[in-house]
């Protein structure tokens, strides 16, 4: 009932619904207007409104700012303007002192029984209070009530109360939805969020991404020598490349090597050629699978991963720390973009490394063997009898075990043990079904036998088969259409007394 009413109210054609357009002016293409410099009076106003509360990690109280002369405030204004222009905040602003305050009548042994109070930098608070331009030019959503003068949670409650009163007065419906999602930001699907931003044309310029990523990496790894690696595979070449501020390399490798192998080999080669003695190394790679495989290394890991682990171990024995960092490919990070460009510049004249991963050789042989099998099948009489079916490699991934693999193979080739089949080899005296008096083979059991009519009706419904009179080939096409249909069929075979 609730959802029917909600659907009725949400209809744009409902005359009882009053729609309020939100005035929100920050979607203009005139972005330069948003970049107006901070004025001196705005800074003084923000300082005067700052409360004399406990300072943050920098231990600078608000009273210190209030006692500064105009010359000192002008220097602070220049600092704030520079931070706004370059989108760079002081590291101390990111440090917060957390004081846990116990909630009344709560279990003190539980972390959730405490309310965290954050003490942040007063300098940062002053910067955040410079909002006059945003409010006067209507750059903030009018529904925002937090962190603004003369507005708080009571303002929001009053708006709801006024809307309810107006609805009751006019005998209209009022629907309110309250959401309190625990750890909402922790559960956000990042890929979907990025997709929505791209759909709204809110993609950050590559220049901002590049400068921001470089600053971030240098802040976290200030004493590391940075190397970027990349592997590339095209229809012509498979190559590896490495790049640092001092030198670079690019090699061709055997075309049998996969992209995964190329990415790992590039890191191995970088450890041999690009490292600087007596300095810690940071290697940037856009291969998440390579770094994940290295993290979860075991005896069964690919040989190229074991080779990389051995090289890292040797460097550690030389008191050299090696850090590996995943960087998304083609995201504007200059180091990786350079390595990617170098890898794609490979030619016949580029130096060649004669190394091929054994796993890639086996994979190639399996693929080649499968192709030969497919070609032989399409040239044989069985293709005309059975038709085009999913390959064995596909079907084997759908089934649960080897027993099911054999069962499906016998269903496809009609070699399930039945009286009709055994009679052909003089192994059974009577080929006929006792119920239907027809040849009792697998086709008869699955398609026609009256003994299994009720089971057949249920199976047909699950497989979305409409016609009751179908051929064996049509049945196979439905069964092998997807994994779900195949599993339904396998589970139903026991009711046909087929095991």
C-alpha positions in Angstrom: 0.0 0.0 0.0 2.8 2.3 0.9 4.7 1.8 -2.4 1.5 2.3 -4.4 0.9 5.6 -2.7 4.5 6.6 -3.1 4.4 5.8 -6.8 1.2 7.8 -7.2 2.7 10.8 -5.4 5.9 10.7 -7.4 4.1 10.9 -10.7 4.9 14.2 -12.4 1.3 14.5 -13.6 -0.2 14.3 -10.2 -1.8 17.8 -9.6 -1.6 17.4 -5.8 2.2 17.3 -5.8 4.0 20.6 -5.5 7.5 20.6 -7.0 10.1 23.1 -5.7 12.9 23.9 -8.1 16.3 24.1 -6.3 18.2 27.3 -7.3 21.7 26.1 -7.7 24.0 28.3 -9.8 27.3 26.4 -9.7 26.7 24.4 -13.0 27.6 27.3 -15.2 30.4 27.1 -17.8 31.8 30.4 -16.5 34.2 28.7 -14.1 36.6 31.6 -13.9 34.0 33.5 -11.8 34.4 30.8 -9.1 38.1 31.4 -8.9 37.9 35.0 -7.6 40.7 35.8 -5.1 40.0 35.9 -1.4 39.6 39.4 -0.1 41.2 40.8 3.0 37.9 41.6 4.8 36.8 38.0 4.3 39.8 36.7 6.1 39.3 39.2 9.0 35.6 38.3 9.2 36.5 34.5 9.4 39.0 35.1 12.2 36.6 37.2 14.2 33.9 34.5 14.0 36.3 31.7 15.1 35.6 30.5 18.6 38.2 30.3 21.3 38.1 26.5 21.4 40.9 24.0 22.0 43.6 24.1 19.2 44.5 21.2 17.0 47.8 19.4 16.5 49.7 22.6 15.6 48.8 24.0 19.1 48.0 27.4 17.6 44.9 29.0 19.4 42.5 31.3 17.7 43.4 34.2 20.0 46.9 34.2 18.3 45.2 35.0 15.0 43.0 37.7 16.5 46.0 39.6 17.9 47.9 39.8 14.5 48.3 43.1 12.8 47.2 43.8 9.2 50.7 43.2 7.8 50.8 39.7 9.3 47.2 39.0 8.1 48.2 40.0 4.6 50.9 37.3 4.6 48.4 34.7 5.8 46.0 35.9 3.1 48.7 35.2 0.5 49.3 31.7 2.0 45.6 30.9 1.8 45.3 32.2 -1.7 48.3 30.1 -2.8 46.8 27.0 -1.2 43.5 27.7 -3.0 45.2 28.2 -6.4 47.3 25.1 -6.3 45.0 22.8 -4.3 47.7 22.0 -1.8 47.0 21.9 1.9 49.7 21.9 4.7 50.3 18.4 6.1 49.6 19.6 9.6 46.1 20.5 8.6 45.5 16.8 7.9 46.5 15.8 11.4 43.7 15.6 13.9 43.7 14.9 17.7 40.9 12.5 18.5 39.4 12.6 22.1 37.0 9.8 22.8 34.1 11.0 25.0 32.1 8.1 26.6 28.4 8.0 25.9 26.1 7.9 28.9 24.9 4.5 30.1 27.0 2.6 27.5 29.4 -0.3 27.8 32.8 1.3 28.2 34.5 -1.8 26.8 33.0 -1.3 23.4 34.5 1.2 20.9 31.0 2.2 19.7 30.3 3.5 23.2 32.5 6.5 22.7 31.8 9.7 20.7 35.0 10.9 19.0 35.7 14.6 19.3 38.1 15.9 16.7 40.5 18.8 17.4 41.6 20.2 14.0 43.9 23.1 13.2 42.4 26.6 13.9 44.2 27.8 10.7 42.2 25.2 8.7 39.0 26.3 10.4 39.6 29.9 9.4 40.1 28.8 5.8 36.9 26.8 5.9 34.9 29.8 7.2 35.7 32.0 4.2 32.2 31.3 2.7 30.8 34.7 2.0 31.4 34.6 -1.7 29.8 31.1 -1.9 26.7 32.1 0.0 26.2 35.6 -1.5 26.5 34.2 -5.1 24.2 31.2 -4.3 27.0 28.7 -4.9 25.7 26.5 -2.1 22.7 24.3 -2.2 19.8 26.1 -0.4 19.0 22.8 1.4 22.3 22.7 3.2 21.9 23.7 6.8 25.2 22.5 8.4 28.3 24.7 8.8 26.4 27.9 7.8 25.4 30.9 9.9 21.9 31.0 11.3 21.3 27.4 10.2 21.5 24.1 12.0 19.5 20.8 12.3 16.6 22.8 13.8 16.2 24.6 10.5 15.8 21.3 8.7 13.3 20.1 11.2 11.3 23.3 10.9 11.2 22.9 7.1 9.8 19.4 7.5 7.2 20.6 10.1 6.1 23.4 7.8 5.7 21.0 4.9 3.6 18.6 7.0 1.4 21.4 8.3 0.9 22.7 4.7 0.0 19.2 3.5 -2.6 18.7 6.3 -4.1 22.1 5.8 -4.6 21.4 2.0 -5.6 17.8 2.6 -2.7 16.5 0.5 -0.2 13.7 1.0 3.2 14.2 2.5 5.8 11.5 2.2 9.1 11.7 4.0 12.0 9.3 3.6 14.8 9.2 6.2 18.0 7.4 5.5 20.7 6.6 8.1 23.2 4.4 6.3 25.9 3.1 8.6 29.4 3.5 7.1 27.9 4.8 3.9 31.1 6.1 2.4 32.9 2.8 3.2 30.3 0.8 1.2 30.4 3.1 -1.9 31.2 1.2 -5.1 34.0 3.3 -6.4 33.7 2.1 -10.0 30.0 3.1 -10.1 30.8 6.5 -8.5 33.4 7.2 -11.2 30.9 6.1 -13.9 28.3 8.5 -12.5 30.8 11.4 -12.4 31.8 10.7 -16.0 28.1 10.6 -17.0 27.7 14.0 -15.4 30.7 15.3 -17.3 32.6 15.8 -14.0 35.9 14.2 -15.0 38.9 15.9 -13.5 41.4 17.4 -16.0 44.4 15.1 -16.5 46.7 18.0 -15.4 45.1 18.0 -11.9 45.2 14.2 -11.7 48.9 14.2 -12.7 50.0 16.9 -10.4 48.0 15.5 -7.5 49.2 12.0 -7.9 52.8 13.0 -8.2 52.5 15.1 -5.0 50.8 12.2 -3.2 53.4 9.6 -4.2 56.3 11.9 -3.2 54.7 12.6 0.2 54.3 8.9 1.0 57.7 7.9 -0.5 59.9 11.0 0.0 63.2 9.0 0.1 62.6 6.5 -2.7 64.0 6.5 -6.2 61.0 6.2 -8.5 60.8 3.8 -11.5 57.9 3.2 -13.7 57.4 -0.1 -15.7 55.0 -1.3 -18.4 54.4 -4.3 -20.7 52.7 -4.1 -24.1 51.3 -6.7 -26.4 50.1 -6.0 -30.0 49.5 -8.1 -33.1 53.1 -7.3 -34.1 55.2 -7.2 -30.9 55.3 -8.0 -27.2 57.5 -5.6 -25.3 58.6 -4.4 -21.9 59.8 -0.9 -20.8 61.1 0.9 -17.8 61.6 4.6 -17.1 63.4 6.7 -14.4 64.7 10.2 -14.2 68.2 8.9 -15.1 67.6 6.3 -17.8 65.2 4.0 -19.6 65.0 0.7 -21.4 62.8 -1.0 -24.0 63.1 -4.7 -25.1 61.2 -7.1 -27.4 60.2 -10.4 -25.9 58.7 -13.5 -27.4 55.2 -13.1 -28.7 54.0 -16.2 -26.8 54.4 -14.2 -23.6 51.2 -12.8 -22.1 50.6 -9.3 -21.0 50.9 -10.5 -17.4 54.3 -12.0 -18.1 55.4 -8.9 -19.8 54.4 -6.7 -16.9 56.3 -8.8 -14.4 59.4 -9.1 -16.7 59.4 -5.3 -17.0 59.7 -5.1 -13.2 62.4 -7.7 -13.1 64.4 -5.9 -15.8 64.0 -2.6 -13.9 65.5 -4.1 -10.8 68.5 -5.2 -12.9 69.1 -2.0 -14.9 67.4 1.1 -13.3 68.0 0.9 -9.6 70.3 3.3 -7.8 72.7 1.7 -5.2 72.2 2.5 -1.6 68.8 4.0 -2.1 65.3 2.6 -1.6 63.3 1.9 -4.7 59.6 2.6 -5.6 58.3 0.8 -8.7 55.1 2.0 -10.3 53.1 -0.6 -12.3 49.6 -0.6 -13.8 49.3 -4.4 -13.5 47.1 -5.1 -10.5 47.2 -8.8 -11.3 51.0 -8.9 -11.2 51.2 -7.2 -7.9 48.4 -9.3 -6.4 50.1 -12.5 -7.6 53.4 -11.3 -6.0 51.6 -10.5 -2.7 50.0 -14.0 -2.6 53.1 -15.9 -3.8 53.2 -19.7 -3.3 55.0 -22.8 -4.6 52.4 -22.9 -7.4 52.8 -19.3 -8.5 54.0 -18.6 -12.1 57.7 -18.9 -12.6 58.0 -15.3 -13.6 56.6 -14.2 -10.2 59.0 -16.5 -8.4 61.8 -14.9 -10.4 60.7 -11.4 -9.4 60.4 -12.5 -5.7 64.0 -13.8 -5.9 65.3 -10.5 -7.3 63.5 -8.5 -4.5 65.0 -10.8 -1.9 68.5 -10.2 -3.2 67.9 -6.4 -3.0 66.7 -6.7 0.6 69.9 -8.6 1.5 71.8 -5.6 0.2 69.8 -3.4 2.7 67.7 -1.9 -0.1 64.0 -1.7 0.4 61.7 -2.3 -2.6 58.2 -0.9 -2.7 55.7 -1.7 -5.5 52.7 0.6 -6.1 49.8 0.0 -8.4 48.8 3.0 -10.5 45.7 2.7 -12.7 46.7 2.7 -16.4 46.0 5.8 -18.6 45.0 7.9 -15.6 47.3 10.8 -16.3 50.3 9.8 -14.1 53.2 11.0 -16.0 55.7 8.3 -15.1 53.5 5.5 -16.2 52.4 7.3 -19.3 56.0 7.7 -20.3 56.7 4.0 -19.7 53.7 3.0 -21.7 54.8 5.3 -24.6 58.3 3.7 -24.5 56.9 0.2 -24.6 54.8 0.9 -27.7 57.8 2.4 -29.6 59.4 -1.1 -30.0 60.5 -2.1 -33.4 62.4 -4.9 -35.2 65.6 -3.0 -34.3 64.9 -3.0 -30.6 67.0 -5.4 -28.4 65.5 -8.8 -27.8 65.3 -10.8 -24.5 65.0 -14.5 -25.2 62.8 -15.5 -22.3 59.4 -17.2 -22.5 57.2 -18.2 -19.6 56.5 -21.9 -19.4 52.9 -21.2 -18.4 52.4 -19.2 -21.6 53.9 -22.0 -23.7 51.5 -24.5 -22.1 48.6 -22.2 -22.6 49.5 -21.7 -26.3 49.8 -25.5 -26.8 46.4 -26.0 -25.2 44.8 -23.4 -27.3 46.4 -24.8 -30.5 45.3 -28.3 -29.5 41.8 -27.1 -28.9 41.7 -25.3 -32.3 42.8 -28.5 -34.1 40.0 -30.5 -32.2 37.5 -27.9 -33.2 38.5 -28.0 -36.9 38.4 -31.8 -36.9 35.0 -31.8 -35.3 33.5 -29.3 -37.9 34.9 -31.5 -40.7 33.5 -34.8 -39.2 30.0 -36.4 -39.5 29.4 -35.6 -35.8 29.0 -31.9 -36.6 26.0 -32.7 -38.8 24.5 -35.1 -36.2 25.0 -33.0 -33.1 25.3 -29.5 -34.5 27.2 -26.5 -33.1 27.7 -26.9 -29.3 29.8 -25.0 -26.8 33.4 -26.2 -26.6 34.5 -28.7 -24.0 36.6 -26.0 -22.2 33.4 -23.9 -21.8 31.2 -26.8 -20.6 33.9 -28.0 -18.1 33.8 -24.7 -16.3 30.0 -25.0 -15.9 29.9 -28.5 -14.5 30.9 -29.3 -10.9 33.2 -32.2 -11.4 34.6 -34.8 -13.7 31.6 -37.1 -13.3 29.3 -34.5 -14.6 31.7 -33.8 -17.5 31.5 -37.4 -18.6 27.8 -37.5 -18.2 27.2 -34.4 -20.4 29.7 -35.8 -23.0 27.7 -39.0 -23.2 24.4 -37.1 -23.4 25.8 -35.1 -26.4 27.1 -38.2 -28.2 24.0 -40.3 -27.3 26.2 -43.0 -25.6 24.2 -43.2 -22.3 23.7 -46.8 -21.4 20.2 -47.7 -22.4 18.5 -51.0 -23.6 18.3 -49.5 -27.1 22.1 -48.8 -27.2 23.0 -52.2 -25.6 20.8 -54.1 -28.1 22.9 -52.7 -31.0 25.9 -54.5 -29.6 23.9 -57.7 -28.7 24.2 -56.9 -25.0 20.4 -56.7 -24.3 17.6 -58.9 -25.5 14.9 -56.2 -26.0 15.5 -52.7 -27.3 11.9 -51.5 -26.8 10.5 -49.4 -24.0 7.9 -51.5 -22.0 5.6 -48.4 -21.6 5.7 -46.9 -25.0 6.8 -49.9 -27.2 9.5 -47.7 -28.9 13.2 -47.9 -29.2 14.4 -47.2 -25.6 17.4 -44.9 -26.3 18.4 -41.6 -24.6 16.4 -39.6 -27.1 13.2 -41.5 -26.3 13.7 -41.2 -22.5 14.2 -37.5 -22.6 11.7 -36.5 -25.3 8.9 -39.0 -25.5 8.7 -41.7 -22.8 5.3 -41.4 -20.9 6.9 -42.8 -17.8 8.7 -39.4 -17.3 6.0 -37.1 -18.6 5.6 -35.2 -15.3 9.3 -34.8 -14.9 9.6 -33.6 -18.5 6.9 -30.9 -18.0 8.8 -29.4 -15.0 12.1 -29.6 -16.9 10.6 -27.9 -20.0 9.3 -25.1 -17.8 12.6 -24.5 -16.2 14.4 -24.4 -19.5 11.8 -22.1 -21.1 10.9 -24.7 -23.7 7.4 -23.9 -25.1 6.8 -26.7 -27.7 6.2 -30.2 -26.4 7.4 -31.7 -29.7 11.1 -30.9 -30.2 14.1 -32.7 -31.6 17.1 -33.9 -29.7 19.3 -31.2 -31.3 16.8 -28.5 -30.1 16.9 -29.9 -26.6 20.7 -29.8 -26.6 20.7 -26.2 -27.8 18.5 -25.2 -24.8 20.6 -27.3 -22.3 23.9 -25.8 -23.5 22.7 -22.3 -23.9 24.2 -21.2 -20.6 25.6 -22.5 -17.3 22.3 -22.2 -15.4 20.4 -24.4 -17.9 23.1 -27.0 -17.9 23.1 -27.3 -14.1 19.2 -27.5 -14.1 19.4 -30.4 -16.6 22.1 -32.3 -14.7 20.2 -32.0 -11.5 17.0 -33.4 -13.2 18.7 -36.4 -14.8 18.3 -38.5 -11.7 14.5 -38.3 -12.1 14.9 -39.8 -15.6 16.9 -42.5 -13.9 20.0 -41.5 -15.7 23.2 -41.5 -13.6 
